[in-house]
Amino acid sequence: MIKITLPDGSIKEHQNGITPIEVAKEISEGLARNVISATFNDETVESSTPLTQDGSLVLHTWKDKEGKKAFWHSTSHVVAQALEELYPGIKLTIGPAIENGFYYDVDFGEQSISEKDFPTIEKKALEIARGKHDYKMRSVSKAEALSYYKEQDNEYKVELIENLEDGTITFCDHSTFTDLCRGGHIPNTSIIKAIKILSVAGAYWRGDENNKQLTRVYGISFPKQKELTEYLELLEEAKKRDHRKLGKELELFTFSQKVGQGLPLWLPKGAALRERLEQFLKKAQKKAGYEMVVTPHIGQKELYVTSGHYAKYGEDSFQPINTPKEDEEFLLKPMNCPHHCEIYNSSPFSYKDLPKRYAEFGTVYRYEQSGELHGLTRVRGFTQDDAHIFCTPDQLNDEFKNVIDLSLYVLNSLGFENFTAQVSVRDLDKPEKYIGDADNWEKAEQAIINAAEEKGLDFVIESGEAAFYGPKLDFMVKDALGRQWQLGTIQVDYNLPERFDLTYKGSDNELHRPIMIHRAPFGSLERFVAILLEHTRGNFPLWLIPTQAIVLPVSEKHEKYAEKVLNSLENHEIRALIDNRNETVGKKIREAELKKIPFMLIVGEQEEQAETISVRRHGGEDFGSISLSEFSDLVSTEINSTLKSF
């Protein structure tokens, strides 16, 4: 007999060799019908895998993240089989599950596929799925595995197998199809009821630009056709909200091949938007006791060697800048924190001077691969709303909680109300990923957990997600489409103070190390604006939007009154402009709607005589004819309802 521990802590004895699906049946037939994969002792197993030792078992359904992963990985096998049958002679490489769906990288040789081929592939894959083929794992020797793929002339699988150890290699079979695979499948193909091929793209073998470019086939699948339909509707809405599309329409930012990939150019309206975001946070930071600093865009290579950033980013980032002086090298800064450490080091401090809170909107540079660049969400140059707090151990808890308050203020002011917190800690099995003393790591992790608990945050702990120098708390925000984004991060760091020999004089007259808190409520202005654009569909909060109102004179003879209205709006600090083109009011309204301008103020004969404005809201709400002071009150009320004082 073996002992199986379930997630609720219950332990039950079972016959040696029982399978996860049999355990599920003993719990309930309803559960067994829904179980599609399992995890045993933190390792992925099939629902039909015999369990031969004591351990912890987690059963997964379609509703679980791991269940979806197994479902989509299993579908990638079905799609791969369909591709082999439709395009004889192709060479398969890898086909993992991803956050939404799966992909398979394929060498099509002289053949190719395009969007017009997607329905044929989907039809063939569903035909295979309806065959109700079981997924069966089997161990093979290294020699057998190499022989199988050498016969197929598949150098990609051969390369993968050559890097595996004998005794660890498994194949997965279903129908007439066999693939090199570690496991993690649904019981059989019939569970897959809906398949959609989403796109194809180029992808270098193993992500190396020096290797051959393959065709990456992206797809997604569901256990019900209705769920696929809903997902495709969501995709269509996401296209309408794409920040690259909206950014162009609203004239916020652009890119230039001559300037360089991943280096955004902010247009006047976008620059004004950024400036308002900066001023919003600077105002709150000033109240919270931060001091603004400014640091250069470059630093000597040795600075980043000391901090550990060169080891982390150096080889894969922008290469060193050589000066006329021999052996002198500078780097574009990948992080602001080393510079802030040196600012702290410029003066001696006692415990009475702490905490010191240095803040900066500092631009940093990292050489992201061209294939990973995506609008403003993945760029090579970006501005962080960075701050670093240097404090004593006694101050750590309060300082961390104060940063949580500031982060929540930012999220609430910008309409992000649906979020959870994630405490990211080390992967204890991979200590080589991190720098610093294990005791300090434990203290830092516990400090974050304590602060999160005291603030009553809804949080989860994620192992292996910490930064290389310290644990962190991230705010995981859901946008209007239910997509999750990481916005805002707070990190506790014992390591950089050690590396930069930072000290303060304690009450005992001895020198001590300060603790460092890294904090960025926006994360980066580029990524934050992109997410905010998609969340709001360009309908920014009224306090933030570049143009709050547009004055629309009915005809040329009303332009003088329109100018008077504009001056009054400016006196009330309402950002407005006039559309005095020789166009109909109807056309002007339609164009103002497209530009997401919140208020359209129509002025004609009646308005001029009564010294009023006819107010129309973006989306069609009509406020009728009101005075300028009433409109000013309307704007102030809305702004004050969303933008509270910190």
N, C-alpha and C positions, 0 to 999 in steps of 0.2 A: 504494500500500500504506500501511497505518497500523499503528502499534505499540500493542499492548494489553498493559497491565501488570496481572497478577492479584495477589490478596492475598498469595500466597507469594513475591512479588517477581519471578517469572518474566515475561519479556517475549517476545512473539511477534508476528511480522508477519502481518497479515490483509488481505484485499481490502477496499478502501474501500467502506463501505456494509454490511458484515457486521452482523448483529444479535446481541444477547446470547445468544439461544437457539441460534443457529448456532455461536457460540463454545463454548457448553456442549456441543453435539453433537460438536465436534472433540475435546473433552476426554474425554467418554464419553456413550454413549446413556443410561446410568442417571442421570447428572447431569441431562441434558437433560429427562428425564421428570419430574424433581422441581423444576426451576427454575420459579418463578412470577413473579419480578420481578427488577429489576436496578438498580444504581446506577452511573452513569458520571461520573467526575470530580466525585464527591460530589453529583450531582444525580440525582433519581429519574427513571428511564426505563422504558418498556415493554420486555418481553422481545423485542418485534418492532421496536424502534426501530433504524433504520440508524445505525451509528456511522461518522462521517466525519472524525474527527481522532484524533491520538494521545491516549491517556488511560488512567486506571486504572478497571478494571471489577470490580465485586463482584456475584456472582450470588447471589440469595436463594431459599431454599426455605421451606416451611412452618415448619421448625424455627427460622428466624431471626426476630428481632424485626421487621425490615423486610419479610420475607416475609409475616408475619401481618398487618402493617399494610396491605399491598397486597391481601391476601385479604379482610380485613374491609371495606376501602374499596370494593372491587369488589362485595361483597355488599350494601353500602348502596345501590348503584345498582339492583341487582336488586329489593331490597325497595321502593325508591322507585317502580320500574316497576309492581310489584304493587299498591302503594297507589293509583297513578294509575288503574289498570285497575279496581280495586274501588271507588274513591271519585272518580268523575269530577268535575273542577272544582276539585280541591285545588291548592294552590300550594306547590311544593317550594322549600326555601331552601338549607341546607347539610347535608352528610352525611359527616362525617369518621370515620376509624377512631379508636378510643380505646384505652386500655390493655388492656381486655378486650372486644373486639367493636367496635361502631359505634353511631352514632345518626343519625337524620335528623330535622331540624326541619321541621315541616309546618304550613301554615295550612289547617285543615280547613273553614274557613268555618262554615256552619251544621251541618255534619256532625261526628260525633265517633266515637272508637273506645274500646273498653274491653277488659279481659282476655278476655272471651268471644269477641272477634273475632280473637284471636291465631292460633288454629289455621287459620282461613280465609286469613289473610295468609301464614302459613308455607307452606300448601299451594300457593297461587298463586305465591309466590316460587320454590319448588322446581320447580314446573312450568316456569317461565321458565328456571331454571338448567339443567334437563335438555335444553333446546333447543340447547346447545353453541354459544352466540352469542359471536363474537369481540368483544373490546373494541378499538375503533378510535379513535385520537386524530386530530383534524384542527384546523388553525388556521383561525380566522374573523376577519374584520375587526370592529372595534368597532361599526360601523354595522350589520353583519349580525347580530351578537349582540344588540344592542339591539332591532332589528326583530323578531327571533325571539321574545324574551320579552315585548315590548310586545304582540305578537299574542296571546300567551297570557295577557295581563293579569297578569303576575307582577312586581309592583313590587319584590319582594325581589331577584330575579336582576338586574333593571334597575339597582338601587342598587349591587349588587356590581360590575357591568360598568362603570358610570360611574366607578368608582374605579380601573379598570384602564387600562393604556396600550395603545393600538392596536399590534398586532404581538405582543402577549404573551398573547392570548386564545385558549383552546382549548376545543373541545367533545369529549366522549366519546360515541360511539354504540355501542349493542349492541341487537340485536333491533330493536324499533320505538321504542326509548327513546333520548333525547338529553339530556345534562346538561352544564352549564358545569363544567369540571373541569381541574385542572392536570396530572393524570396520576398514574400509579402504580397499575397494574392487573395482574391475573393474565391469562394468555393468553385464556381463554374461560370462560364461565359453568359449564360442565359439571364443573369441578374442585370446585365447591361441592356437597357431598353432604348437608349437614345445616344447617338454619337454625332458630333459636329466637328469637322475639320475647320479650324479657325483661320489659319494663315500658314504661309511658308516663308522662310527667311534663310539667308546664308549663315553658316556657323563653321568656324575653323575647328578641325579635329583637335579635341582636348583644349580648346580655347587658345591655341597657339597660332598667331598670324603667319608663322613660317610653315605651318602644315596645310594640307589640302582643304579647300572650302567644301563643306558638305551642304546638303539641303536639310534644314530643320523643319519638320512638319509638326505644327502645333494643333492640338485638339482638346476636346473636353467631352465628357459623357455623364449620363445620369441614369438612375434606376427608374425614372418616369419621364415620358415625353413632355409632360406639363412643366417639369422643372427645367428642362432645356429651353422651352419656349420663354419662360420667365427670365432665364439667364440671358438669352439673346436680346430680350427687351431691355434688360439692364445694361447690356453692352451698347445698345443704340443710345441710351440716355448718357452713358459714359462718353461716347463720341461727341455728343452735343456739349458736354461739360469739359472736354479736353482743354487743359490750360494753354496748350500751344495754339489751338484754334481761337480761344477766347482772348488770349494775349495779343494776337494779331488784330482781331476785330476791335478790341478796346484800345489799341495802340499803346500797349504797356511796355513791350520789349521786343527785341529782334535778335537775330544771329547773323553773322557775316563769315563766309568762308575765308575772306581775306584777313579778318581779325583772328579767326581760328575756331575750331570746333569746341563746343562746351564753354565758350566765353561769352555770356550774354551781354547785350547792349541795352541799357535801360533808356527808353524814350521819355520825353518830358512828363507824360501822364504817369508812367511807371515810376520815374524818379520821384515825383511828388508823392505817390503812394508809399514808396519806401521811406521817404522823409517823415511822413506822418506816423508810420509804424515805429520808426526810430524815436521820434519825439514822445510818442505814447509810452514807450518803455523807459526812456530816459527820465521822464517825469515821475514814474513809479519808482524807478531805481533811486532817484535822488531822495525821495521820502524814506526809502529803505536803507539809506546810509552808504550808497555806493559812490565812489569817486571815478570819474572818467579818465582814462589814459589813452594814449595813442602810441602805437609801435610800428616799426617799418615793415614793408612787405617782404624783406629778405633778412637773412641772418647768417652768420658764419656757420659753416658745416658743423663745427665743433659744438655749437649750441644744441643742435638737434641730435648729435651723438650722445651728449650728456643726458638729454631728456629721454632718449630711447626712441624718438620719432624717426631718426634716420634708419635704424634697424627695421622699424615697422613700415615706413613709406619710401625709404631712400632708393632702393633698386628699381621699384616699380613706379617712381614718380618722376617729376621733372629733374633732369640731370644737373649737377653742380654748375654754378656760374664761376668761370675762372677770371681773375683780375690780372692786370699787367704784372702784379707782384708774384713772384714764383711761389708755388705751393699754397697760394691763398684761394680758398673756395668759399662761395656763398651758396645758399639754397633759397628758392622761393619758399616762404614759410608754409608748412603743412598744418600748423597749429599755433594759436596765440599763447598758450600757457607757458612755454619756455621764456618768452619775452616778459611775461608778467612776473615770473619767478625772479628775473634779473631786476625788475623794478622794485620788488620787495627787498632784494639784496642790496639796493642802493643806500639804504638807511638802517641803522640799528633800531630794534624795537624792544620794548619791554611788554610784559603781560598786560600792563595798563593801556597800551596802545592798540591792542587787538580787540575785536577783529579788524583786519584791513580788507576792504572790499573794492577790488579794482574791476572796472567794466570797460568794454571796448566793442565797437562795431568793427571788427578786424577782418580783413579779406585774406583768405588762405587759398592755397593752390595744391591740387593733387592731380596727377595724370591718370584720369580714368580711361579705360580702353574705349576706343571709338564706338564699338558695338554696344557699350553699356550707357552711353550718353543718351539722355532723354529730356528734351525741353529744359525746364528749370529744376526738375527733380534730381537730375544727375548731371553735374557740370564739373568743369575743371578749375574754375575760380568762383568762390562763393564767400559771402560775408556772414560771419557768425555774430550773434548777439552775445558775445562771450563775456563771462565774468569769473573771477577767481577770488575766493574768500580764504584768507589765512587766519586761522583761529586756534585757540587753545583746546585741549581735550574737553574741558568743562563747558566750552561754548558750542561744541559741535552739534549737539542735539537741537538747541534753540536755533542756531544758524540754518541747519538743514530744514527745520520746520518753516522758518521764515521764507526760504527759497520755494518750498512747496506752496505757500500762500501766494507768492508772486506768480508762480507758474499757473496756478488755478485762476488768478485774476486775468492773466493774458488769455487763457482758453475761454473763460466765460465772456470776456469783453468782445470776443470775435466769433461768438456763436457756436463754439465747440462744446456741447453739453454732454455728449455721449462718449465717455472715456473710462478706461481702467488704468491702473498703474502697474508697471512691471518692474520688479526688483531683479536686476541682472547680476548674477554671482558667477564665481569661477566654475570651471569644469575641473573637479578635483582629480579626475583621471588624466588630465593633460596640463600638468604644472608648467611645462615648457612654454606654453602660450603667454605666460604672465611674468611680470617683473616684480621684485619685492619680496619682503618677508611674509611667511604664511600667517604668523600671529597678527601682523598688521592688517592683512586681508580679512582675517576673521573679525577683528574689531570693526573694520570699515563696513563689512557686510551687516553685522549686527546693528551698527548705528543707523543704517538705512532702514532696516526692518523695524527697529524701535520707533523711528520718526514716522514711518508710514502708518504704523499701528496707532500711535498717539494722535495723528491727524485724521484717523478714521477713514483712510483711503481703502477703496476696493482694489486689492493688489494680488498679483500672483508672483511666484518666485521662479525664474528661469535660469537653469544651470547652463554655463558655457557662453552666456551673452554679455559678460562683463567686458569693459575696455581692458587693454593689455596692462594698464597701470592701476586699475581700481574698479570696484563694483559701482553700479549706478542705478538710479531710478528713472525710468522712462514713462512718459505719458502716452498711452496707446489710444488714439482717438478714432472714433468711427465717423465717417463723413455722411453726407445726405444719401449716398447710395449704399451705405452699410460697409464700405471698404475701410480697413484698418490701416492707420498711419502712425508712425512714431513721431510725436511732436513734443519737443521739450525734454531735456535731460538734466539730471543732477548726479554728480559723481563725487565720491569721497576718495581722497588720494593721500596715502602716507608715503608714496614712493618718490614723487618729484621733490618734495621738501628734503628728502634724504639725498637725492642725486645732486641737487643744487646747494646743499649744505645750508639750508635756510634755518635761522635760529631766532629766538627771542629770549630775553632775560626774564626768568620767573621770579616769583615773590621770594624764592630761596636764594636769589642772586646768582643762580646757575643758569647756563644756557640750555634751552629745550628746543625741540622741533615743533613748528606749528603743523597743524593739519590743514590740508588744502581741499576746498570744495570747488569743483568745476560746475558751471551752470550756464545753460542757454535755453531760455523759454521758447524762443522761436526755432532754435536749432540752427538754421541758416535762413536768411531773408529770401533767398531764391526759392528754396524748397517750400518754405512756409507760404509764400505768395502763390505758388503753383497749387498747393493743396487747398488754400483758401478760395482760389478761383474756381476749382472744381466743386468744392463744397457748396459755394454760394451761387454757382453758375454765372459768376460775374456780378451778381447783385450784392456788392459789398455792404457792410454796415454803413449807415448814413454818415457817421463821424469820419469814416475812412475814405469813402469813394472820392475819386478826383474831382468830378463835377456833380454837385448836389442838385443843381437846377439849371434849366435852360429857358430863356425868355424867347417866346415866339410871337413877334409882331404879325398881326393879320395882314398888313400891307405896309408899303413904304412910308405912308404918312403917319404911321404909329411908331416909327423907329425912335423918335425923340423921347416919347414916353417910355419906350423900352429901355433907353439909356438911363432914364431917371430911376426906373425899377432896378436896373442892374446896380447903380450906385447905392441905392438903399440896401440891397441885398449884401453888398460888400461891407457896408457900414455895420450890418448885423453879423458879419463874419460868415456869410453863407457863400460857398464857392459856386459861382454861376457864370454863364456866358450867354451871348445873344446869337440866335440864328437869323440873320437879316438877309438871307439869300432870297432871290426872286422866285420863290417856290410856294406852292399852296401850303396852308397850315396842316392839312392832312398828311402831306408828304413829309413835312418837318417832324410831325408827331411820330410817324412810322420809323423815321431814321433815328429819332431820339430813343425810341423803344429798343431798337437794335443795339444802340450804344449803352443801354442799361442805365440811362440817366433817371434818377429817382422821381424828379418832379419836372413837369412841363408847365410853364406859366404863359398862358395865352393872353395877349393884350390887344384890344381893338378899340372901337369907338366908345362902347359902353364902359369898358374898364378905365379908359383914360378920363372920361367925364366923372366917374365915381371914385377915381383914384384907387382902384382895386386891381386884382389879378384873378383870372380864371385858372384854377389849379387842377391839373390832371396828374394822377400818380402812375408811375410805371406799372403796367399790367392792366390799366383801364379804369381804376377807381377815380370818380369825379368828385372833387370837393366843392365845386361851384365857384362863385365869385366871392373872394374874401379880401380883407385888407392886408397890406404888407406886414403890419405888426402881428396880425393873426397867423400869417404864414410863418413868420419868424418864431412865434411861440410853438407852432406845430413842429417845426424842425428841431427846436431846442428840447421839446418834450421827448421826441423820439430818440435823440442823441443821448439825453440824460437817462433814458430807460435802459440803454444798452451799455453806455460807457460810465460806469460808476467811478468814484474816486478810490484810489488805493489806500 
